[in-house]
Amino acid sequence: MISSAFAPEAARQPDTAPAGLQVLEFICRGQRFAVPLASVRRAVLSARPVPLPGAADIVLGVLDVGGETVTVLDFARRACGRPTAITPTQQFLIVESNGFPCALVVDSIVGPGTAPAAAAWPAAAGSAGFVDGALHLPDGLCLVIEPARFLFDHERAQLAQALAGAAGERH
């Protein structure tokens, strides 16, 4: 079992304001990542997405999750440099990205926590535009991802066009 180095949510005192960044930590290809907790909608078990013709390579397809169309993104392709073959042991971390839900394919979700403000490394942590920073934790480094910047502008436009086309075909 993987344990988080973040301070667990339950450890906070109820009458004190949280100090630091509220995050959800996850593992992809053996590396630690986190997203701001405010951008997280939910996590679900992996499934086979329906292909979305005309979408960028980073888009693995779409799913119906609770009556809502969720775009499945290949997190490992962007963050680790290798494409993903979805397996039943993986999870989809559904996050809000520019007003629409996206599912990041991850290997496991470690859990929520609070990163101490002193542990944050500025946005210059990486050259990737979707990396918000990195956290120096007692047991290693964890990159913080900003879901709203995960897709490049041309991918976002291509996805919007593909989703509009798919919606038009249903009516």
N, C-alpha and C positions, 0 to 999 in steps of 0.2 A: 504494500500500500504506500502511496506517495503522500507525504505530509507537507503541508505548507509552512513556510517560514514567516508568513504574514501573521500579525496578531489576529486571533480569531474574533469574529464579531461578538461572541458571547463574553469575551474577556473585557469588553469595554464597560465602563461604569455608566449606568443609565442617565445620570444627571450631568454628565460632562459631554461637551461637544466632541465629535470625533476629530482627532488630529491626524492629518495625513490623507492619503488617497484611498477611497473605497474601491476595491478591485475584485474581480473574479479571476483566479489563477487557473490555467490549464496547461496541458502538455501536448506538444505536437512534435513528432519525430525525435523524441527524447529531449527537446528543449522546452524551457519554461517561458510562458507568455502570460499576460494578464490583459484584461480589458476593463475600462471603468465600469463599475457596477451599475451606474445610471444608464448605460447603453444596453444592458442585458435584459432580454425579454424572458427567455427560458432556455432550458436544455432538453433535448429529446434524443431518443435512441436513433442511430443511423438507419437510413432506408435508401432505397434506390430512387433517385430523383428522375423525373420525366425530362428528357432532353429539351432544351430550348433553342430551336434553330435561330441562327443569326446572332447569338450572344457571343461574347468574348470567350477565349479559351479558359479563363479563370472561373467561368460559370459552368458548374457541373450539371445544372438543370434546375427544376423547380419542384416544390412539394406543396401539397395542401396541408396546412397545419391549423387545425381548428377553424376551417373555412377561409383561411387567409393564404394567399400565394406567397411562399417564401422562396427566395432565390438561394440556391446552395452554391457556396463559393469554395474553391480549392485553396484553403489557407496554406497548406504545405507548399504548393507551387509558388506562391508569392513570398512566403516567409522563410522557407527552407530550400527553395530552388529545385524541388522535385515534385512531380505530379502525384496525386493521391489516387489509389484504387480503394474505394469505400469498402470497409469490412463491417461485419455485424458488431465487432467490439468497439467501434468508434462511436462518438456522439456528435450531434449537431448543436452547436452553441448559437442560439438565435439572438442576434443583436440588431439594434436600430442603426441603420446606416443611411443618412440623408433622407429620412422620412419613410423608408421602406424596410421591411424585415429581410435580413440575410442570415443564412445559416453557415457558420464556419465549421468545416470538418476538422475535428480535433480527436486526439487519441484518448484523452481522459480529462475530466474536470476535477481539479484539486479542491476548490472551494473558495468561498468569499473570505475577505479579510481586509485589514486596514494596513496599508504600508505607511510606516512612520515618515513624516515629512522630511526628516533628515536623511532618509534612505534614497530619496529621489535624485535621479541624475537628469540634468536638463535635456531638452528636446534634441540637442546635438548628439544624442547617444548613438544615433545611426543615420546613415544617409538616406534610408528609405523614408519616404514622405509619410507613410502610415505608422511609423514608430514615433510614439509620443515621448518616450524616454525609457530609461532603464532604472531598475531598482537594485541597489546593492543590499542584499540580504545576508544574514549570517551564514547561510548555506549556499550562496551563489548569486548569480545575476538573473534577473527576470525582466524581459522586455515588455513594455506596456504599449499596446496597440490601440490606435484610434480608429474605430470602425468607420466613421464618416469619411476617412481618407484612404480606406483600404482599396477601393476601386479607383483606377485612374480616370481622368475626365472622359477619355474616349471610350473606356469600358462602360462607364456609367451611361453615356449617351447610347451606346450600342445595346445595353441591357434594357433601357427604357423603350427603345424602338422594338426590340424583340418581344418584350412583355406586352406592348401595345398591339403588336401583330398577333400574338397568341390570344389576347383578349378579343380581338376582332374576329378571329376564326371561330370562337365559341358562340358568337351571336348570329 
